[in-house]
Amino acid sequence: MSKISMVMFDLSGTTVYDDTGVRDCLYKAAQEHNLNTTPEEILLHMGTNKIHLYQFLIARSKGKKIAIEDFEKVKDPDTHEEAVKVFNRYSEIMINHYRKEVKEVPGAADCFRWCHDNGIKVATDTGFHRDITEAIMDGLGWVRDGLVDLSVDVEHVVGEMGRPAPFMIFYAMAQLGIQSVHEVIKIGDTPADMLEGRNAGCRGIVGVLSGPRPVEAWGKYYHTHVIPSVRELPALIESEFS
């Protein structure tokens, strides 16, 4: 089988350190707009398009229920305007958070360097929109310094169809000249990451234990491997994907 040509890395919790800061920012905005949710529920549904997450919460308050598997299948225009208002407040809180402090998960930059040394393209994707993604990249300098070949967010794909839809992976493949999903590994720490990799048909779907979500939250979704953190990915590729 062909070697790995691209790894699609999640950001928060996988390559970007997160001690529930993202969850707390999402929850704070929800509280300010009187949405009935809990920090635990927010944590479970992280990794998705954040506007769609708020649409899910608003729709539920009106008697509708949308499973995470269907986040990008169900369109609910009735909740969009209200969700955008919550999202805009969340963006303010989140950008302020990352401008104060953003740091990598230990070993992330070394993993990116190893990938490049071994002819593997490095892409990142996220449930964040452009402004927050750029705040992260500005703080860490990964794109500027050539450690990340392509940073993808939900605004890169038609209809902002984020995870668990596979289109951010497909976008990165097209931009980086990767022909087959059998040459791609997806790595992340959320149910949305696992579902995205599965929906894309990636050869490897790797879960990491470094994020704030417990393995019980995402481990029930299809994956091929579990490792402690991104630091262990090079050894996994050498042993399982060479």
C-alpha positions as CSV (number, residue, x, y, z in Angstrom):
1,M,0.0,0.0,0.0
2,S,1.2,3.6,-0.7
3,K,2.9,5.5,2.0
4,I,1.3,8.4,3.9
5,S,1.5,11.7,1.9
6,M,-0.5,14.0,4.2
7,V,-1.6,14.3,7.8
8,M,-4.6,16.4,8.7
9,F,-4.1,17.6,12.2
10,D,-6.8,19.0,14.4
11,L,-5.9,22.2,16.3
12,S,-7.3,22.7,19.8
13,G,-6.6,19.7,22.0
14,T,-4.5,17.9,19.5
15,T,-1.7,20.3,18.4
16,V,-2.8,23.5,20.3
17,Y,-2.9,23.2,24.1
18,D,-6.4,23.4,25.5
19,D,-7.3,23.0,29.2
20,T,-11.0,23.5,28.5
21,G,-10.4,27.1,27.4
22,V,-12.4,26.6,24.2
23,R,-15.2,24.9,26.0
24,D,-15.4,27.7,28.6
25,C,-15.5,30.4,25.9
26,L,-18.3,28.6,24.0
27,Y,-20.2,28.1,27.3
28,K,-19.8,31.7,28.4
29,A,-21.4,33.0,25.2
30,A,-24.2,30.5,25.4
31,Q,-24.9,31.6,29.0
32,E,-24.9,35.2,28.1
33,H,-27.7,34.4,25.5
34,N,-29.6,32.2,27.9
35,L,-29.1,28.9,26.1
36,N,-29.8,25.8,28.1
37,T,-26.7,23.7,28.1
38,T,-23.8,22.5,30.3
39,P,-20.0,22.6,30.0
40,E,-20.0,18.8,29.6
41,E,-22.4,19.0,26.6
42,I,-20.4,21.7,25.0
43,L,-17.3,19.6,25.4
44,L,-18.9,16.6,23.7
45,H,-19.9,18.6,20.6
46,M,-16.7,20.5,20.1
47,G,-14.8,20.2,16.8
48,T,-17.9,21.1,14.8
49,N,-18.8,24.4,13.1
50,K,-19.5,26.7,16.0
51,I,-22.4,28.5,14.4
52,H,-24.0,25.1,13.7
53,L,-23.3,24.1,17.4
54,Y,-25.3,27.1,18.6
55,Q,-28.0,26.3,16.0
56,F,-28.2,22.8,17.5
57,L,-28.7,24.3,21.0
58,I,-31.3,26.8,19.9
59,A,-33.2,24.2,17.8
60,R,-33.3,21.9,20.8
61,S,-34.8,24.6,22.9
62,K,-37.6,24.7,20.3
63,G,-38.2,20.9,20.6
64,K,-35.8,19.7,17.8
65,K,-32.9,17.4,18.3
66,I,-30.0,16.9,16.0
67,A,-27.4,14.2,16.5
68,I,-23.7,15.0,16.0
69,E,-23.6,12.7,13.1
70,D,-26.2,14.9,11.3
71,F,-24.7,18.3,12.1
72,E,-24.0,19.0,8.5
73,K,-27.0,17.2,7.0
74,V,-29.7,19.1,8.8
75,K,-30.2,22.7,7.6
76,D,-32.3,24.9,10.0
77,P,-32.5,28.4,8.6
78,D,-34.9,29.4,11.4
79,T,-32.1,29.3,14.0
80,H,-29.3,30.8,11.9
81,E,-29.7,34.5,12.7
82,E,-29.9,34.0,16.5
83,A,-27.0,31.5,16.3
84,V,-24.8,34.1,14.5
85,K,-25.4,36.6,17.3
86,V,-24.2,34.0,19.9
87,F,-21.3,33.1,17.7
88,N,-20.1,36.7,17.2
89,R,-20.0,37.1,21.0
90,Y,-18.1,33.8,21.3
91,S,-15.6,34.9,18.7
92,E,-14.8,38.0,20.7
93,I,-14.2,36.0,23.8
94,M,-12.2,33.3,22.0
95,I,-9.9,35.7,20.1
96,N,-9.1,37.5,23.3
97,H,-8.3,34.2,25.0
98,Y,-5.8,33.2,22.2
99,R,-4.2,36.7,22.0
100,K,-3.4,36.4,25.7
101,E,-2.1,32.8,25.5
102,V,-1.7,30.2,22.8
103,K,0.8,27.4,23.0
104,E,1.4,24.1,21.3
105,V,0.8,20.6,22.7
106,P,4.4,19.5,23.5
107,G,6.0,17.9,20.5
108,A,3.6,19.3,17.9
109,A,6.2,21.3,16.0
110,D,8.7,18.5,16.2
111,C,6.1,16.2,14.7
112,F,5.5,18.6,11.8
113,R,9.2,18.7,11.1
114,W,9.4,15.0,11.1
115,C,6.6,14.8,8.6
116,H,8.4,17.2,6.3
117,D,11.6,15.3,6.7
118,N,9.7,12.2,5.5
119,G,8.0,13.8,2.6
120,I,4.6,14.1,4.3
121,K,2.5,17.3,3.9
122,V,1.2,18.9,7.0
123,A,-2.3,20.4,7.0
124,T,-4.5,21.5,9.9
125,D,-8.3,21.8,10.1
126,T,-10.7,23.0,12.8
127,G,-14.2,23.8,13.7
128,F,-13.1,27.4,14.2
129,H,-13.8,30.2,11.6
130,R,-11.1,32.2,9.9
131,D,-10.6,35.0,12.5
132,I,-9.9,32.6,15.4
133,T,-7.8,30.2,13.2
134,E,-5.6,33.2,12.2
135,A,-5.2,34.3,15.8
136,I,-3.9,30.8,16.6
137,M,-1.5,30.8,13.6
138,D,-0.3,34.3,14.3
139,G,0.5,33.3,17.8
140,L,2.3,30.1,17.0
141,G,3.8,31.1,13.6
142,W,3.4,27.6,12.1
143,V,2.4,28.8,8.7
144,R,4.8,31.7,8.6
145,D,7.7,29.4,9.6
146,G,6.8,26.7,7.1
147,L,5.9,24.1,9.7
148,V,2.3,23.9,8.4
149,D,1.8,23.7,4.7
150,L,-1.9,24.6,4.8
151,S,-4.3,25.8,7.5
152,V,-7.9,25.0,6.7
153,D,-11.0,26.3,8.4
154,V,-14.7,26.0,7.8
155,E,-14.8,29.1,5.7
156,H,-12.7,27.3,3.0
157,V,-15.5,24.9,2.0
158,V,-18.8,25.5,0.3
159,G,-21.6,26.3,2.8
160,E,-19.1,26.2,5.7
161,M,-19.7,22.5,5.9
162,G,-17.3,21.6,8.7
163,R,-16.8,18.4,10.6
164,P,-18.1,15.7,10.6
165,A,-18.4,16.4,6.9
166,P,-15.2,15.4,5.1
167,F,-14.8,18.5,2.9
168,M,-11.9,20.2,4.7
169,I,-9.8,17.1,4.2
170,F,-10.8,17.0,0.5
171,Y,-10.0,20.7,0.2
172,A,-6.5,20.2,1.7
173,M,-5.9,17.2,-0.6
174,A,-6.7,19.2,-3.7
175,Q,-4.6,22.2,-2.6
176,L,-1.6,20.0,-1.7
177,G,-1.8,17.6,-4.7
178,I,-2.7,14.5,-2.7
179,Q,-4.5,12.0,-5.0
180,S,-5.9,9.4,-2.6
181,V,-7.4,9.3,0.9
182,H,-5.5,6.0,1.3
183,E,-2.4,8.3,1.7
184,V,-4.0,10.4,4.4
185,I,-4.1,10.2,8.2
186,K,-6.6,12.2,10.2
187,I,-5.7,12.9,13.9
188,G,-7.8,14.6,16.5
189,D,-9.4,14.4,19.9
190,T,-13.2,14.8,19.3
191,P,-16.1,12.8,18.0
192,A,-16.2,15.2,15.1
193,D,-12.6,14.4,14.2
194,M,-13.3,10.7,14.2
195,L,-16.4,11.1,12.1
196,E,-14.7,13.4,9.7
197,G,-11.9,10.9,9.1
198,R,-14.4,8.1,8.7
199,N,-16.5,10.1,6.3
200,A,-13.4,11.0,4.2
201,G,-12.3,7.4,4.1
202,C,-8.8,8.1,5.5
203,R,-6.4,5.3,5.8
204,G,-5.6,6.2,9.4
205,I,-8.0,7.8,11.9
206,V,-6.0,8.5,15.0
207,G,-7.3,9.6,18.4
208,V,-5.2,11.4,20.9
209,L,-5.6,11.6,24.7
210,S,-4.1,15.1,25.0
211,G,-7.4,17.0,24.7
212,P,-9.9,17.8,27.4
213,R,-12.5,15.3,26.1
214,P,-12.2,11.9,27.7
215,V,-11.7,8.9,25.4
216,E,-15.1,7.6,26.4
217,A,-16.6,10.6,24.5
218,W,-14.9,10.0,21.2
219,G,-13.6,6.4,21.4
220,K,-17.0,4.9,20.5
221,Y,-16.7,6.4,17.0
222,Y,-14.6,4.6,14.4
223,H,-10.9,5.1,14.6
224,T,-7.8,3.0,13.7
225,H,-5.4,3.9,16.5
226,V,-5.2,5.7,19.9
227,I,-2.0,7.4,21.0
228,P,-1.2,9.6,24.1
229,S,-0.4,12.7,22.1
230,V,0.8,14.0,18.7
231,R,4.3,13.4,19.9
232,E,3.9,9.7,19.3
233,L,2.6,10.0,15.7
234,P,6.0,9.6,14.0
235,A,6.6,6.3,15.7
236,L,3.0,5.2,14.8
237,I,3.5,6.0,11.1
238,E,6.8,4.2,11.0
239,S,5.4,1.1,12.6
240,E,1.9,0.9,11.1
241,F,1.8,3.0,7.9
242,S,5.2,2.5,6.2
